[in-house]
Structure formats: structure tokens, C-alpha cells
Amino acid sequence: MNFAQKFDTIIVGAGPCGSTTGALLAEKNHNVVIVEKEQFPRYHVGESLMPFCYFPLQRLKLIDTLMESKNPRKYCVQFVKENGEGSQPFYFFQHFDHPSSTTWQIERSEFDEMIMNRAIDNGAKVLQSTKATDLIKKNDKVIGIKVESQEFGEQSLFGNCVVDASGRDCFASLKNRWMERDPKLKKIALWTYYENAKRDPGLNEGATTIAYLPNKGWFWYIPLKNNKVSVGIVAESNYLFNGTTRDHAEIFDREIKNNAWIQDHLKNAKQIGEYRVTGEYSYRNRHSAENGLVLGGDAFGFLDPVFSSGVFLALKSGSLLADEIDSILCSSKNFSSSSFQKYSDQMNNSIEIMRKIVYAFYDENFSFADVVKQNEKLRGLLTDCLIGNVDDKDFTELFDSMKKYADLPEPIKHGNPKNDVSLGELLAMRGKPFKDWKEERKYLQEKWGKQGQQIDTKKGVNSEYSADTPQK
């Protein structure tokens, strides 16, 4: 490996976003390197694919591979009350007559390696067991990364563009202190696996089931191949760890009894492997890009997993990034932060639509059944959200109806490329780039010190307005 060469693109992370970006760029003969801290295959949670994963996977030429696999086909999503009463399943093919209406339940160790291997086949270089440790910057631009490799030791990689697809590690955003957590979506996930668990008959055999728990907690139930089922709980921390016990197995057994459907489906099953726990804290990073750097997948933002949007957003992000980066590489443009504005708008729009659905799901007064009963036409718009068909769609009617039952969030204003303009330009805009005065003050202090300067927005000096003077 020649570490002295300059790559077209450096990608941190070989998960679905990173490997998709790498595969599609390498297919167009760009010089790409992917650094991955783990050695594949490796474990990862998130085994359920949304239908609109189909389109990035089609570009990767992996649909036939999945069709020929033994992974269960997923035709629908169903919701189950605590008493075991199930909703009418949302069958994807009834709404969208397209091959994408058949999707899969697949272990991520298999799925992620499949995409990484496609990147390698297309010509991307992949360094496994190699951890990105720092960003390399010059003249306010990211020009590379430092890595620690099991095989090559400490090295520096240089490129025209760095893509952070490091997942929830959020390599670049943590370095830059860009992390912004969602104020309401703060859950805990506890999960494990079972053998010989019950599967529903017919088309529902591979269904994702969301089974309700008290206080708006819920189980996921995802059938996998080889007689294995992924079962997890997502709930508030003070609900799961309520003081009665901190033993994961005891908590799980306690909650199984709180949903009749789950209890029935696991009564003859055998729990296998370990219990795992993580904070499912949703976030959107303050910035999506800076000069020479762009974020993708979970490194861009993470949304509560209730509708299995994570892999879909990662694949979509990777596909969009590949197109944007290819366009820049084939032009005379440079990798300025603003060159990723269109990409950021597309990702923020998709996340915001799904975020509204997630907020509604957790609202005590909300039920999807109530919305659909009010207007059957809304079932189609709701199903669009569940399958990932969110581009160029008007969801105003759906969200107006949902507002009658739930408090829906206002769009998050951050998550755009970092825009470094002069202090004079900032003052001329009178704070408009910022969400509030605290964010503006923080920016000014970081850039010009706590005392600030008196700036004339026209001449640059000696104005009556200063960074410490309140605006009128």
C-alpha cells in the first residue's frame, strides 16, 4: 500500500454508507480508500431492511444475490397491542406495485460484508483493523486523516475529500464537537436472540412486528434465517431500569410478560447468546460538512430505530454522496462545504419526515389506527413513510391529520454544511445564520475571542455595533 499517494476520496467506515459510497465511486474509476476499525465479518444490530433499500442495492448489483439467499423475505410491518391484538399488517405490495415491495431480514455481519466486498470488487482499497484517529487540516480544509493500522501502524492518508461514514462513532463530529442530541428521543435498547421462536404463517412469516409495552415502550421481533429471531426492547431508561433489578435477563423476562403476543411467540423458544444494551439517543450533527469533509449515514444523524430507517438512510446517503463526489471530481469545482448543500437538504428532508412519524409513535394520545380510520387515503401516505418513499412527496395532509392526536416536532434547523463567512458578513445578516443568540455568541467567541471587536459591516472597523452590544 502506497501511503504517499493522494486519493480521490478517503472513507472512514465500511458499513452500508461507506461501502456504498466507495463501491459506486470505484465503479467510476475513482481512487478510493476505505478505512474500517473492525475486521469483517463483524456483529452489528439492525437486521431489518426497508423496501426503498432496493434502489441503492440495485445500483450495487446486489438484488440477485439477496433474491437467491435464504434470508426471510419481508412483505409487511405489523403492530401489536399489549393484549396481543394485532393491527392489519401494512403490506408493501398493496401500496407500491414494484419489486422493491419485497425486502429482507438479514444479519448485518452478512449484509455489510456483502456491500464491502462489492466495493473491493469495484476497485476500492479497504484497510480493515484500521482506526481513524484524527483529521488532518490545512488552511481551514480537511486534507486527510491519521490512522492506526494493525498491519501498517500509524499512517497518514491524504485525499481530495474525506467521507465520515463511521456510524454512531461519529468520528469527525466528535472531533469537531458538532453533536446535537434530539431533546425528546432518548431511549434505551436491550436485545438478544432466540431459537425455535414462533413464526406467523404465510406472508407474515418474515414480518417485522412492533409489539407495544407500557409507557410507549415496544418490542421488535425480526425473524432471521437459520431458525433465529432478533428480539429487542426500546423504552425509557427509568422504565427498563426501574429499581427492581439491573440484571438484563430478568428485565427481559419481566417485559415478555407485558405483551401477550411476544409471550406466545417465545414460550417454546430458547434464548441464545448475550444480552446487549445501548442508548438509542437520536441526534443530528450541527454541521453536515466542512471544506474537504462530509458526513454520511449514522455519522450524519441517527433516528430512533422504531421504523428500521437506519440502514435505508445509510444506503441512501452513500448513494447520494457517490453521485455528488463524482460530479465534483469530474468538474473544476473544489470540495467546499457548500458543495454538499443539496445532499444535506435531501438527507435532512428524509430524516425530518420520518422524525415526525417517530414523535407521533411515542405520543401518549396517538394511534396510527385513529389516523387511518379518519381517512383511509392517509394509509397510503403513512405506508410511503414506512417504506422510505419520501422524496418529492407532499405529506401535508398526513401531518395535519396527525397533529390532531400528537405534538409533532418543528424541523431541526441545524445539520447543514458549515458556512465560514467573515465577521462583517455575519453582522450584516444580524444573527440570521444562528438558531439563537447563544449559538451566535459561541461562534464569535471561538473566532474572535471573548472581547470581540467593533466592526463596521461596510468598512470592517470602528462601528458603533460590537460583538458585545445587543442588537436593536
RATACOR-V224682 format. One record per residue. PHI is phi as a letter, one per 30 degrees, with the letter a starting at -180 (none if undefined). Layout:
phi: [PHI/PHI]
//
This chain:
phi: [none/c/d/d/d/c/d/d/b/c/c/c/j/c/d/e/d/d/d/d/e/d/d/d/d/d/e/c/i/d/d/b/b/c/c/b/d/c/c/d/d/b/d/a/d/j/c/c/c/d/e/d/d/e/d/d/d/d/d/d/i/c/d/d/d/d/e/d/d/c/d/e/d/c/c/a/b/b/c/b/d/d/d/j/d/c/d/d/e/d/d/d/d/d/c/b/d/a/e/d/d/c/b/b/c/b/d/d/e/d/d/d/d/e/d/d/d/d/d/d/e/d/j/d/d/b/c/d/h/b/c/d/c/a/d/c/b/b/h/i/b/d/c/l/b/c/b/c/c/d/c/c/i/d/b/c/c/b/a/d/b/c/c/c/c/d/i/d/d/h/e/d/d/d/d/c/h/c/d/b/d/d/d/c/d/b/c/b/c/b/b/a/b/b/c/i/d/d/b/d/d/i/d/d/e/c/d/d/c/c/c/d/b/e/h/i/d/a/c/c/b/b/d/c/d/i/i/b/b/c/b/b/c/b/a/d/e/d/d/d/c/c/j/d/a/c/d/d/d/d/d/d/d/d/d/e/d/c/b/d/d/d/e/d/d/c/d/c/c/c/d/b/i/d/c/b/b/a/d/c/d/d/a/b/d/e/b/c/a/b/e/i/b/b/c/b/i/d/d/d/a/b/c/e/d/e/c/h/d/e/d/e/d/d/d/d/e/d/d/d/d/e/d/d/d/e/d/d/d/c/b/c/d/c/d/d/d/d/d/c/d/d/e/d/d/d/d/d/d/d/d/d/d/d/d/d/d/d/e/d/e/d/d/e/c/c/b/d/d/d/d/d/d/d/a/d/e/d/e/d/d/d/d/e/d/d/c/j/d/c/d/h/c/c/c/e/d/d/d/d/d/d/d/d/c/b/d/c/d/d/e/d/d/d/j/c/e/d/c/d/c/d/d/e/d/d/d/d/d/h/i/d/d/c/d/a/d/d/d/d/d/d/d/d/d/d/d/b/i/d/d/i/b/d/b/d/d/c/c/j/b/h/d/d/d/b/d/c/c/d/d/d]
//
